Amino acid sequence: MSKSDEAKLRELRLAAKLRENLKRRKGQARARADADAQAPAAPDLEIGQDLDPGKTS
């Protein structure tokens, strides 16, 4: 096998690995986006507002 053939094969393997990596990362990003969309929103707190409403100052 010549050097140019080896280089072509290496480039093909690299391209395949990059495609697999991109698909995996896109899937992870979609899963995070779905989880964020389904998570309940945290209540907005004003400055000075206590987290424990039953607590008296």
N, C-alpha and C positions, 0 to 999 in steps of 0.2 A: 504494500500500500504506500502510495507516495505521500509526501508531506502535504500537498494540496488536498488530497483526499482526506487525510487525517484532520486537517483544519476545517474542511467542510462538515465532516461528521461531528467534530467538536462544536461547531457553530449550530448545527441542527439540534444537538443535545441541549445546548445552552438555551436555544429558543424554546424548546419544549419545556424545560424547567421554568423558564420565565413565564410562559403561558400558564403552567400549573400554579405557580406562585401567585400570579395575578388573580386567577379564578378563586384560589383559597382566600386571598385578602379581600376580594369583593364579597365573598360569602360571609366572612367575619364582619365586614362593615354592615352588610344587610342585617345580620343577626343583631348587632349592636343597635342599629336604627330601629328595628322592630321591638327590641327590649325597651328602648327609651320611649317609644311611642306607647307601649302598654303600661309603663310604670306610672303610678299615680304621681301627680304633681305635688311638690312640697308646698305647704302654705306659705304665703308671703308674710314675713314678720316685719313689723315696724320697729324702729330703734326705740329701745326702752320697753318693748312689749315682752312680758315674761313668758317663758315656754310652758310653765305650769299654771293654768288658769285658776286652779283651786288654791294656790298659794297666796297668802295675804302678806303685804309688806308692813 
